[in-house]
Amino acid sequence: MEVPVGTKLFLLAGEWFREPTVLARRDELVTVVATYPGAINGRVWVKGHVCRRQDPPDCGTGSCFEHQVLASAIRLNLAGQR
């Protein structure tokens, strides 16, 4: 699944994993830096920013969000349904 750099994904609690087997309990707005090709078990690795994104970003790193996200949640965002 290809997501353009800079795309904003609004992820609801339960649509991303804070650890490989633990669903997150909070919503998050992520500005995409990179996604890893191909979904594995319906999940895609997403790298991005949850800080106030700017150049340079507030977090001071290349990304401050690197988690597995449900492919279905990404598709909803890309379709403009979020």
C-alpha positions as CSV (number, residue, x, y, z in Angstrom):
1,M,0.0,0.0,0.0
2,E,1.5,3.3,-1.0
3,V,0.7,6.4,1.0
4,P,2.1,9.7,-0.2
5,V,4.6,11.4,2.1
6,G,2.9,14.2,4.0
7,T,-0.5,12.5,4.0
8,K,-2.4,13.0,7.2
9,L,-4.0,9.9,8.6
10,F,-6.6,10.2,11.4
11,L,-6.4,6.9,13.2
12,L,-9.0,5.9,15.7
13,A,-8.2,4.0,18.9
14,G,-8.2,0.3,18.0
15,E,-6.9,1.0,14.4
16,W,-3.2,1.0,15.3
17,F,-1.0,-1.0,17.6
18,R,1.2,0.6,20.2
19,E,2.9,-2.8,20.5
20,P,2.7,-5.7,18.0
21,T,-0.2,-7.3,19.9
22,V,-1.6,-4.4,21.9
23,L,-4.2,-2.1,20.3
24,A,-3.9,1.6,21.0
25,R,-6.5,3.2,23.2
26,R,-6.3,6.8,21.8
27,D,-7.0,8.5,18.5
28,E,-3.9,9.9,16.7
29,L,-3.3,12.2,13.8
30,V,-0.2,11.1,11.9
31,T,1.6,12.9,9.1
32,V,3.1,10.1,7.0
33,V,6.9,10.0,6.4
34,A,6.9,6.4,5.0
35,T,4.9,3.2,4.7
36,Y,6.4,-0.2,4.2
37,P,5.1,-2.0,1.1
38,G,2.6,-4.7,1.5
39,A,0.1,-5.5,4.3
40,I,0.9,-8.3,6.7
41,N,-2.1,-9.8,8.4
42,G,-4.1,-6.7,7.4
43,R,-1.5,-4.3,8.9
44,V,0.9,-1.8,7.4
45,W,4.0,-0.3,9.1
46,V,3.7,3.5,9.1
47,K,6.4,6.0,10.1
48,G,5.3,9.5,10.6
49,H,4.9,12.5,13.0
50,V,2.4,13.1,15.7
51,C,4.2,16.2,16.8
52,R,3.6,19.6,15.3
53,R,5.1,18.8,12.0
54,Q,7.3,21.5,10.5
55,D,10.8,21.7,9.0
56,P,12.5,20.6,11.2
57,P,9.7,18.7,13.2
58,D,9.2,19.5,16.9
59,C,10.1,16.0,17.9
60,G,13.7,16.5,16.5
61,T,13.7,13.1,14.9
62,G,13.0,11.6,11.4
63,S,9.8,10.2,12.8
64,C,8.1,10.0,16.2
65,F,5.4,7.4,15.2
66,E,6.4,4.0,13.9
67,H,3.6,1.5,14.4
68,Q,1.5,-1.1,12.7
69,V,-1.8,0.3,11.4
70,L,-4.8,-1.5,10.0
71,A,-4.8,-1.3,6.2
72,S,-8.6,-0.7,6.3
73,A,-8.0,2.5,8.4
74,I,-5.5,3.7,5.8
75,R,-7.9,3.0,3.0
76,L,-10.7,5.0,4.7
77,N,-8.3,8.0,5.1
78,L,-7.1,7.8,1.5
79,A,-10.8,7.6,0.2
80,G,-11.5,10.8,2.1
81,Q,-13.9,9.2,4.6
82,R,-12.0,10.7,7.5
